[in-house]
Amino acid sequence: MSSEATARPTYLDYQATTPTDARVVEAMLPFLKEKFGNPHSVHHFYGREAEEAVETARAQVAALIGAEPREIVFTSGATESNNLAIKGAARFAKERKDHVVTLTSEHKCVLECVRRLESEGFRTTILPVESDGLVDLGRLEAALDEKTVLVSIMAANNEIGVLQPVAEIGRLCRERGVLFHSDAAQAVGKVPLDVNAMTIDLLSISGHKFYGPMGIGALYVRRRPRVRLIPEMDGGGQERGFRSGTVPAPLAVGLGEACRFAREEREGEARRLTEYRESFFQRVSGALEGVVLNGHRGSRLPGNLNLSFRGVDAERLIDALPQLAVSTGSACTSAEVEPSYVLSALGMEAARSRSALRIGFGRQTTPEEVSRAAELIVAAVRRLREEGPRAAE
């Protein structure tokens, strides 16, 4: 067992998922064993015990983003939250407003939601982004009209780590009477977020992106001014009627604890990960020519790098690095052979896109792993460049 453990590669794919924090697992365990009650069976002790834990978790989630506990709706994750927010808000307002705006670099589930609404008769605008991945606020403002119901723009991109100016977007939307939804799956717990200061009306959260368990997430739904949604699922009317179904108490507890630790530790962790990011980039770019950073240099997640290595196919590079767990981009689209649509949205040529590697540092990353990863990648890139392209390529 020990030899297998030592053979496991260094994990550097923290945008795909994060390991559940051991403290989170410990908090969940009683609710998988003796505290097994249904949180909606409040007529006896076991149900009330679970309900109390779920409501504590709801308050913990709310505290992390500056919301009220009753504005938090538990879901299975960010994909469900995005679907509920985008489709729910648009469908509720369809008789009055029929226009939705988003970006070409959004997560696949957001783009698919918008396409579904388009098939239902909504007008949609999918705006391009600048070469650094940021939205042009002037172009966004020009896209809004009196029939725009919703703007959906993610807080942090899952591939290139770029942080959008959500506070400015929120102010613009509020001035124009438009709802603002943000997919914050990658940003929650990593950068400061305050739904009131940033004028966000709907915000999506995913537990496994910041050391909580998989299978649980949340949607923030503003109460003042009130945001109305048509629910995606019919059932018992749990979660204020927005999301019917039994709330999984163990997972909710895990999400709440992940939020608590993120709130307590985020600043120090962000500083450390930024140091790792900068150190790694300097080591690699200093040792190799033709290394290009994709996305804005400064406005990005503390632990994210997306790098193109000139003349090296990223899939080959990953194959040459069995000691590292890295990726070419989104975990939701990694089975596709075609160039990343996010990098294409930046106006990047296919060759540079195919040479892009996403590297993510996280809570368990050590300085030694950062140094070793840089050494391994530099050596692998040099070797592949010496070998040249494969005949099949």
JOBEL-V194006 format. One record per pair of residues at least 24 apart in sequence whose ideal C-beta (glycine too) atoms are under 10 Angstrom apart, sorted by the first residue. I is the first residue (numbers start at 1). J is the second residue. Records with the same first field share a line. If there is no record, write none. Layout:
I: J ; J
This chain:
7: 322 ; 323
8: 323 ; 325
9: 321 ; 322 ; 323 ; 324 ; 325 ; 326 ; 373
10: 321 ; 323 ; 324 ; 325 ; 326 ; 364 ; 365 ; 366 ; 368 ; 369 ; 370 ; 372 ; 373 ; 376
11: 324 ; 325 ; 326 ; 360 ; 361 ; 362 ; 364 ; 365 ; 369
12: 276 ; 280 ; 303 ; 305 ; 321 ; 324 ; 325 ; 326 ; 327 ; 357 ; 358 ; 359 ; 360 ; 361 ; 362 ; 365 ; 369 ; 370 ; 373 ; 377
13: 324 ; 325 ; 326 ; 327 ; 331 ; 334 ; 358 ; 359 ; 360 ; 361 ; 362
14: 186 ; 190 ; 209 ; 210 ; 211 ; 273 ; 301 ; 303 ; 304 ; 325 ; 358 ; 359 ; 360 ; 361 ; 362 ; 363 ; 364 ; 365
15: 156 ; 157 ; 158 ; 159 ; 160 ; 161 ; 185 ; 186 ; 209 ; 301 ; 303 ; 304 ; 306 ; 327 ; 329 ; 330 ; 331 ; 358 ; 359 ; 360 ; 361 ; 362
16: 158 ; 208 ; 209 ; 325 ; 326 ; 327 ; 329 ; 330 ; 331 ; 332 ; 334 ; 358 ; 360
17: 206 ; 207 ; 208 ; 209 ; 211 ; 214 ; 331 ; 360 ; 362
18: 189 ; 190 ; 207 ; 208 ; 209 ; 210 ; 211 ; 212 ; 214 ; 258 ; 303 ; 360 ; 362 ; 363 ; 364
19: 208 ; 211 ; 362 ; 363 ; 364
20: 207 ; 208 ; 211 ; 212 ; 213 ; 214 ; 254 ; 257 ; 258
21: 210 ; 211 ; 212 ; 213 ; 254 ; 257 ; 258 ; 261 ; 262 ; 265 ; 363 ; 364
22: 211
23: 211 ; 254 ; 257 ; 258 ; 260 ; 261
24: 207 ; 211 ; 212 ; 213 ; 253 ; 254 ; 255 ; 256 ; 257 ; 258 ; 259 ; 260 ; 261
25: 211 ; 213 ; 250 ; 254 ; 257
26: 254 ; 257
27: 53 ; 57 ; 250 ; 253 ; 254 ; 256 ; 257 ; 258 ; 260 ; 261
28: 53 ; 212 ; 213 ; 248 ; 249 ; 250 ; 251 ; 252 ; 253 ; 254 ; 255 ; 256 ; 257
29: 250 ; 253 ; 254
30: 249 ; 250 ; 253
31: 248 ; 249 ; 250 ; 251 ; 252 ; 253 ; 254
32: 249 ; 250 ; 251 ; 253
33: 250
35: 249 ; 250 ; 253
36: 249 ; 250
37: 249
38: 246 ; 247 ; 249
39: 74 ; 238 ; 246 ; 247 ; 248 ; 249 ; 252
40: 236 ; 237 ; 238 ; 245 ; 246 ; 247 ; 249
41: 246
47: 249
49: 249
50: 246 ; 247 ; 248 ; 249 ; 250 ; 252 ; 253
51: 247 ; 249
52: 249
53: 249 ; 250 ; 252 ; 253 ; 256
54: 247 ; 248 ; 249 ; 250 ; 251 ; 252 ; 253 ; 255 ; 256
55: 252 ; 256
56: 252 ; 253 ; 256 ; 257 ; 260
57: 216 ; 218 ; 247 ; 249 ; 251 ; 252 ; 253 ; 254 ; 255 ; 256 ; 257 ; 258 ; 259 ; 260
58: 218 ; 239 ; 247 ; 252 ; 255 ; 256 ; 259
59: 256 ; 259 ; 260
60: 252 ; 253 ; 255 ; 256 ; 257 ; 258 ; 259 ; 260 ; 261 ; 262 ; 263
61: 188 ; 205 ; 207 ; 212 ; 217 ; 218 ; 220 ; 252 ; 255 ; 256 ; 258 ; 259 ; 260
62: 195 ; 218 ; 220 ; 256 ; 259
63: 256 ; 259 ; 260 ; 263
64: 188 ; 189 ; 192 ; 193 ; 194 ; 205 ; 210 ; 218 ; 256 ; 258 ; 259 ; 260 ; 261 ; 262 ; 263 ; 266
65: 184 ; 187 ; 188 ; 189 ; 192 ; 193 ; 194 ; 195 ; 196 ; 198 ; 200 ; 203 ; 205 ; 218 ; 220 ; 259 ; 263
66: 192 ; 193 ; 194 ; 195 ; 196 ; 197 ; 198 ; 200 ; 220
67: 193 ; 194 ; 195 ; 196 ; 200 ; 203 ; 218 ; 220 ; 221 ; 222 ; 223
68: 195 ; 196 ; 220 ; 222 ; 223 ; 224
70: 221 ; 223 ; 240
71: 195 ; 202 ; 203 ; 218 ; 219 ; 220 ; 221 ; 222 ; 223 ; 224 ; 227 ; 240
72: 203 ; 205 ; 218 ; 219 ; 220 ; 221 ; 239 ; 240 ; 252 ; 255 ; 256 ; 259
73: 202 ; 205 ; 217 ; 218 ; 219 ; 220 ; 221 ; 229 ; 231 ; 238 ; 239 ; 240 ; 241 ; 242 ; 243 ; 247
74: 205 ; 207 ; 216 ; 217 ; 218 ; 219 ; 238 ; 239 ; 242 ; 243 ; 245 ; 247 ; 248 ; 249 ; 251 ; 252 ; 255 ; 256
75: 204 ; 205 ; 206 ; 207 ; 215 ; 216 ; 217 ; 218 ; 219 ; 232 ; 239 ; 242 ; 243 ; 245 ; 247
76: 206 ; 207 ; 214 ; 215 ; 216 ; 217 ; 243 ; 245 ; 248 ; 251
77: 109 ; 185 ; 204 ; 205 ; 206 ; 207 ; 208 ; 209 ; 214 ; 215 ; 216 ; 217 ; 218 ; 251 ; 255
78: 107 ; 109 ; 110 ; 154 ; 158 ; 183 ; 184 ; 185 ; 186 ; 188 ; 203 ; 204 ; 205 ; 206 ; 207 ; 208 ; 209 ; 217 ; 218 ; 219
79: 107 ; 108 ; 109 ; 110 ; 112 ; 113 ; 183 ; 185 ; 204 ; 206 ; 217 ; 332
80: 109 ; 204 ; 206 ; 217 ; 218 ; 219 ; 232 ; 233 ; 243
81: 109 ; 181 ; 183 ; 184 ; 185 ; 202 ; 203 ; 204 ; 205 ; 206 ; 217 ; 218 ; 219 ; 220 ; 221 ; 243
82: 106 ; 107 ; 108 ; 109 ; 110 ; 111 ; 112 ; 113 ; 152 ; 154 ; 181 ; 182 ; 183 ; 185 ; 202 ; 204 ; 206 ; 217 ; 219
83: 109 ; 110 ; 112 ; 113 ; 116 ; 204 ; 219 ; 232
84: 113 ; 181 ; 202 ; 204 ; 219 ; 221 ; 229 ; 230 ; 231 ; 232 ; 233 ; 239 ; 242 ; 243
85: 110 ; 113 ; 150 ; 152 ; 179 ; 181 ; 182 ; 183 ; 201 ; 202 ; 203 ; 204 ; 219 ; 220 ; 221 ; 227 ; 229 ; 242
86: 110 ; 112 ; 113 ; 114 ; 116 ; 117 ; 149 ; 150 ; 152 ; 179 ; 181 ; 183 ; 202 ; 204 ; 229
87: 113 ; 114 ; 116 ; 117 ; 120 ; 122 ; 150 ; 229 ; 230 ; 231 ; 232
88: 113 ; 150 ; 181 ; 202 ; 219 ; 221 ; 227 ; 228 ; 229 ; 230 ; 231 ; 232 ; 242 ; 243
89: 149 ; 150 ; 152 ; 179 ; 181 ; 201 ; 202 ; 221 ; 227 ; 228 ; 229 ; 230
90: 114 ; 116 ; 117 ; 120 ; 122 ; 124 ; 149 ; 150 ; 152 ; 179 ; 181 ; 229 ; 230
91: 117 ; 120 ; 122 ; 149 ; 229 ; 230 ; 231 ; 232
92: 149 ; 179 ; 227 ; 228 ; 229 ; 230 ; 231
93: 122 ; 147 ; 148 ; 149 ; 150 ; 179 ; 228 ; 229 ; 230
94: 120 ; 121 ; 122 ; 149 ; 230
96: 146 ; 147 ; 149
97: 122 ; 123 ; 145 ; 146 ; 147 ; 148 ; 149 ; 150 ; 177 ; 178 ; 179
98: 122 ; 123 ; 124 ; 147 ; 148 ; 149
99: 123 ; 124 ; 125 ; 143 ; 144 ; 145 ; 146 ; 147 ; 148 ; 149 ; 150 ; 151 ; 178
100: 124 ; 125 ; 126 ; 148 ; 149 ; 150 ; 151 ; 152 ; 178 ; 179 ; 181
101: 125 ; 126 ; 127 ; 140 ; 143 ; 144 ; 145 ; 148 ; 149 ; 150 ; 151 ; 152 ; 153 ; 173 ; 178 ; 180
102: 126 ; 127 ; 135 ; 143 ; 150 ; 151 ; 152 ; 153 ; 154 ; 181 ; 183
103: 127 ; 128 ; 129 ; 133 ; 134 ; 135 ; 140 ; 151 ; 152 ; 153 ; 154 ; 157 ; 164 ; 342 ; 345
104: 128 ; 129 ; 341 ; 342 ; 344 ; 345 ; 346
105: 129 ; 133 ; 134 ; 135 ; 153 ; 154 ; 157 ; 158 ; 159 ; 160 ; 162 ; 164 ; 295 ; 340 ; 341 ; 342 ; 343 ; 344 ; 345 ; 346
106: 152 ; 153 ; 154 ; 157 ; 158 ; 183 ; 341 ; 342 ; 345
107: 152 ; 154 ; 157 ; 158 ; 159 ; 183 ; 185 ; 186 ; 204 ; 330 ; 332 ; 333 ; 342
108: 158 ; 330 ; 332 ; 333 ; 341 ; 342
109: 183 ; 185 ; 204 ; 332
110: 152 ; 153 ; 154 ; 181 ; 183 ; 204
111: 152 ; 341
113: 152 ; 181
114: 150 ; 152
117: 149 ; 150
122: 147 ; 149 ; 150
123: 147 ; 148 ; 149
125: 151
126: 345
127: 151 ; 153 ; 345
128: 345 ; 346 ; 347
129: 153 ; 157 ; 160 ; 162 ; 164 ; 295 ; 342 ; 345 ; 346 ; 347
130: 162 ; 296 ; 345 ; 346 ; 347
131: 294 ; 295 ; 296 ; 345 ; 346 ; 347 ; 348
132: 160 ; 162 ; 293 ; 294 ; 295 ; 296 ; 297 ; 298 ; 299 ; 300 ; 346
133: 157 ; 159 ; 160 ; 161 ; 162 ; 163 ; 164 ; 294 ; 295 ; 296 ; 299 ; 300 ; 306 ; 342 ; 343 ; 345 ; 346
134: 162 ; 163 ; 164 ; 165 ; 295 ; 296 ; 299 ; 346
135: 162 ; 164 ; 165 ; 166 ; 168 ; 169
137: 164 ; 165 ; 168 ; 169 ; 171 ; 172
140: 165 ; 168 ; 169 ; 172 ; 173
141: 169 ; 172 ; 173 ; 175 ; 176
144: 172 ; 173 ; 175 ; 176 ; 177 ; 178
145: 176 ; 178
146: 176 ; 177 ; 178
147: 178
148: 173 ; 176 ; 177 ; 178 ; 179
149: 177 ; 178 ; 179
150: 178 ; 179 ; 180 ; 181 ; 201 ; 202 ; 227
151: 176 ; 178 ; 179 ; 180 ; 181 ; 182 ; 201
152: 179 ; 180 ; 181 ; 182 ; 183 ; 202 ; 204
153: 180 ; 181 ; 182 ; 183
154: 181 ; 182 ; 183 ; 184 ; 185 ; 186 ; 187 ; 204
155: 182 ; 183 ; 184 ; 185 ; 186 ; 187 ; 188 ; 190 ; 191 ; 193 ; 198 ; 200 ; 203 ; 204 ; 301
156: 182 ; 183 ; 184 ; 185 ; 186 ; 187 ; 188 ; 190 ; 191 ; 193 ; 209 ; 299 ; 300 ; 301 ; 304
157: 183 ; 186 ; 187 ; 295 ; 296 ; 300 ; 301 ; 304 ; 306 ; 330 ; 342 ; 345
158: 183 ; 185 ; 186 ; 209 ; 301 ; 304 ; 329 ; 330 ; 331 ; 332 ; 333 ; 342 ; 358 ; 360
159: 186 ; 294 ; 295 ; 304 ; 306 ; 327 ; 328 ; 329 ; 330 ; 331 ; 333 ; 340 ; 341 ; 342 ; 343 ; 345 ; 346 ; 356 ; 358
160: 293 ; 294 ; 295 ; 296 ; 300 ; 301 ; 304 ; 305 ; 306 ; 329 ; 340 ; 342 ; 343 ; 345 ; 346 ; 356 ; 358
161: 186 ; 187 ; 190 ; 277 ; 294 ; 295 ; 296 ; 299 ; 300 ; 301 ; 302 ; 303 ; 304 ; 305 ; 306 ; 358 ; 359 ; 360
162: 186 ; 294 ; 295 ; 296 ; 297 ; 299 ; 300 ; 301 ; 304 ; 306 ; 342 ; 346
163: 187 ; 190 ; 191 ; 295 ; 296 ; 298 ; 299 ; 300 ; 301 ; 302 ; 304
164: 296 ; 299
165: 198 ; 299
166: 191 ; 193 ; 194 ; 195 ; 197 ; 198 ; 199 ; 200 ; 203
167: 193 ; 194 ; 197 ; 198 ; 199 ; 200
168: 198 ; 199
169: 198 ; 199 ; 200
170: 195 ; 196 ; 197 ; 198 ; 199 ; 200 ; 201
171: 198 ; 199
172: 199
173: 199 ; 200 ; 201
174: 199 ; 200 ; 201 ; 225
175: 199
177: 225
179: 222 ; 225 ; 227 ; 228 ; 229
180: 222 ; 227
181: 219 ; 220 ; 221 ; 227
182: 220
184: 209 ; 220
185: 209 ; 210 ; 217
186: 210 ; 301 ; 304 ; 360
187: 301
188: 212 ; 217 ; 218 ; 220 ; 258 ; 259 ; 262 ; 266
189: 258 ; 259 ; 261 ; 262 ; 263 ; 265 ; 266 ; 269 ; 270 ; 363
190: 262 ; 266 ; 269 ; 270 ; 273 ; 301 ; 302 ; 303 ; 304 ; 362
191: 266 ; 270 ; 300 ; 301 ; 302
192: 266 ; 267 ; 270
193: 220 ; 266
195: 220 ; 222
196: 222 ; 224
201: 225 ; 226 ; 227
202: 227 ; 229
205: 255 ; 258 ; 259
206: 255
207: 251 ; 252 ; 254 ; 255 ; 256 ; 257 ; 258 ; 259
208: 254 ; 255 ; 258
209: 258
210: 255 ; 258 ; 259 ; 261 ; 262 ; 266 ; 269 ; 362 ; 363
211: 254 ; 257 ; 258 ; 259 ; 261 ; 262 ; 265 ; 269 ; 362 ; 363 ; 364
212: 251 ; 252 ; 253 ; 254 ; 255 ; 256 ; 257 ; 258 ; 259 ; 261 ; 262
213: 248 ; 250 ; 251 ; 252 ; 253 ; 254 ; 255 ; 257 ; 258
214: 251 ; 254
215: 248 ; 250 ; 251 ; 254 ; 255
216: 247 ; 248 ; 250 ; 251 ; 252 ; 253 ; 254 ; 255 ; 256 ; 258
217: 251 ; 255
218: 243 ; 252 ; 255 ; 256 ; 259
219: 243
261: 363
262: 363
265: 363
266: 302
269: 302 ; 303 ; 362 ; 363
270: 301 ; 302 ; 303
271: 302
272: 302 ; 303 ; 361 ; 363 ; 365 ; 367
273: 301 ; 302 ; 303 ; 304 ; 360 ; 361 ; 362 ; 363 ; 365 ; 370
274: 300 ; 301 ; 302 ; 303 ; 361
275: 302 ; 361 ; 367 ; 370
276: 302 ; 303 ; 305 ; 359 ; 361 ; 362 ; 365 ; 366 ; 367 ; 369 ; 370 ; 371 ; 373
277: 301 ; 302 ; 303 ; 304 ; 305 ; 359 ; 360 ; 361 ; 370
278: 302 ; 305
279: 361 ; 367 ; 370 ; 371 ; 374
280: 305 ; 307 ; 359 ; 361 ; 365 ; 369 ; 370 ; 371 ; 373 ; 374 ; 377
281: 305 ; 307 ; 359 ; 374
282: 374
283: 370 ; 371 ; 373 ; 374 ; 375 ; 377 ; 378
284: 309 ; 357 ; 359 ; 373 ; 374 ; 375 ; 377 ; 378 ; 381
285: 374 ; 378
286: 374 ; 378
287: 374 ; 375 ; 377 ; 378 ; 379 ; 381 ; 382
288: 312 ; 374 ; 377 ; 378 ; 381 ; 382 ; 385
289: 381 ; 385
290: 352 ; 355 ; 381 ; 385
291: 355 ; 377 ; 378 ; 381
292: 348 ; 352 ; 355 ; 356
294: 329 ; 340 ; 342 ; 343 ; 346 ; 348 ; 352 ; 353 ; 355 ; 356 ; 357 ; 358
295: 342 ; 343 ; 346
301: 360 ; 361
302: 361 ; 362
303: 359 ; 360 ; 361 ; 362 ; 363 ; 365
304: 358 ; 359 ; 360 ; 361 ; 362
305: 357 ; 358 ; 359 ; 360 ; 361
306: 340 ; 342 ; 343 ; 346 ; 356 ; 357 ; 358 ; 359 ; 360
307: 355 ; 356 ; 357 ; 358 ; 359 ; 377 ; 381
308: 343 ; 348 ; 349 ; 351 ; 352 ; 353 ; 354 ; 355 ; 356 ; 357
309: 352 ; 355 ; 356 ; 357 ; 377 ; 378 ; 380 ; 381 ; 384 ; 385
310: 351 ; 352 ; 355 ; 381 ; 385
311: 351 ; 355 ; 381 ; 384 ; 385 ; 388 ; 389
312: 354 ; 355 ; 357 ; 377 ; 380 ; 381 ; 382 ; 383 ; 384 ; 385 ; 387 ; 389
313: 351 ; 354 ; 355 ; 384 ; 389 ; 390 ; 393
314: 339 ; 340 ; 353 ; 354 ; 355 ; 356 ; 357 ; 358
315: 354 ; 355 ; 357
316: 354 ; 355 ; 380 ; 384 ; 387 ; 389 ; 390 ; 393
317: 355 ; 356 ; 357 ; 377 ; 380 ; 381 ; 383 ; 384
318: 357 ; 380
319: 380 ; 384
320: 376 ; 377 ; 379 ; 380 ; 381 ; 383 ; 384 ; 387
321: 357 ; 373 ; 376 ; 377 ; 379 ; 380 ; 381
322: 376
323: 372 ; 373 ; 376 ; 380
324: 357 ; 359 ; 369 ; 372 ; 373 ; 376 ; 377 ; 380
325: 360
326: 357 ; 358 ; 359 ; 360 ; 373 ; 376 ; 377
327: 357 ; 358 ; 359 ; 360
328: 353 ; 354 ; 355 ; 356 ; 357 ; 358
329: 353 ; 356 ; 357 ; 358
330: 358
331: 358
334: 358
354: 393
355: 381
357: 381
